[in-house]
């Protein structure tokens, strides 16, 4: 039952953060000029005193991500008030923000798999070419298929 409550509170926090970001309620230029900020996941501790929000910014470099993270964490008082209004719980969780690296690692895995597939395809092409060259050499030395070779008698 506690895990279900944690999940419900985490989802409400995620929605509250998303709505505040969409409405532009954070005036810090590091956030307002960042582009599209997506809150991907929120986790809440078992005692509901701490929450961690994972976010990503599309097309942002490392410096921009760091600035957005600092700005979001600096607005901790705003977030506690916003979450407290929405949740109406006895204790409002303290919220911290972290950059979500899942998609970056997923991209690295996909890139590695593509490289492996390309290497396998190149090896298969090389093997096919090598076997084609070998069969071509066999065909050229076969008197039955070589038009310039003397005819072989049928009995032999």
GIMO-V692274 format. One record per residue. RES is the residue in one letter. SS is DSSP state (alpha for helix, beta for strand, coil for the rest). NEAR is the number of other C-alpha atoms within 8 Angstrom. Layout:
<<RES:SS:NEAR> <RES:SS:NEAR>>
This chain:
<<X:coil:4> <X:alpha:6> <X:alpha:7> <X:alpha:7> <X:alpha:8> <X:alpha:13> <X:alpha:10> <X:alpha:8> <X:alpha:10> <X:alpha:12> <X:alpha:9> <X:alpha:10> <X:alpha:11> <X:alpha:12> <X:alpha:8> <X:alpha:11> <X:alpha:10> <X:alpha:10> <X:alpha:8> <X:alpha:10> <X:alpha:10> <X:alpha:7> <X:alpha:6> <X:coil:8> <X:coil:7> <X:coil:9> <X:coil:7> <X:coil:7> <X:alpha:7> <X:alpha:10> <X:alpha:13> <X:alpha:10> <X:coil:6> <X:coil:12> <X:coil:8> <X:coil:6> <X:beta:10> <X:beta:8> <X:beta:12> <X:beta:9> <X:beta:8> <X:beta:13> <X:beta:10> <X:beta:14> <X:coil:9> <X:coil:8> <X:coil:5> <X:coil:11> <X:coil:11> <X:beta:10> <X:beta:14> <X:beta:11> <X:beta:14> <X:beta:12> <X:beta:13> <X:beta:12> <X:beta:11> <X:coil:7> <X:coil:4> <X:coil:9> <X:coil:6> <X:alpha:6> <X:alpha:7> <X:alpha:10> <X:alpha:12> <X:alpha:8> <X:alpha:10> <X:alpha:11> <X:alpha:11> <X:alpha:8> <X:alpha:11> <X:alpha:10> <X:alpha:10> <X:alpha:6> <X:coil:9> <X:alpha:11> <X:alpha:6> <X:alpha:7> <X:alpha:10> <X:alpha:12> <X:alpha:8> <X:alpha:9> <X:alpha:11> <X:alpha:10> <X:alpha:7> <X:alpha:8> <X:alpha:10> <X:coil:6> <X:coil:6> <X:coil:4> <X:coil:6> <X:coil:11> <X:coil:10> <X:beta:9> <X:beta:12> <X:beta:9> <X:beta:11> <X:beta:9> <X:beta:9> <X:coil:9> <X:coil:7> <X:alpha:6> <X:alpha:7> <X:alpha:7> <X:alpha:8> <X:alpha:8> <X:alpha:8> <X:alpha:8> <X:alpha:8> <X:alpha:8> <X:alpha:8> <X:alpha:8> <X:alpha:8> <X:alpha:8> <X:alpha:8> <X:alpha:8> <X:alpha:8> <X:alpha:8> <X:alpha:8> <X:alpha:8> <X:alpha:8> <X:alpha:8> <X:alpha:8> <X:alpha:8> <X:alpha:8> <X:alpha:8> <X:alpha:8> <X:alpha:8> <X:alpha:8> <X:alpha:8> <X:alpha:8> <X:alpha:8> <X:alpha:8> <X:alpha:8> <X:alpha:8> <X:alpha:8> <X:alpha:8> <X:alpha:8> <X:alpha:9> <X:alpha:9> <X:alpha:7> <X:coil:8> <X:coil:11> <X:coil:8> <X:coil:7> <X:coil:10> <X:coil:6> <X:coil:4> <X:coil:7> <X:coil:5> <X:coil:6> <X:coil:7> <X:coil:5> <X:coil:4> <X:coil:3> <X:coil:4>>
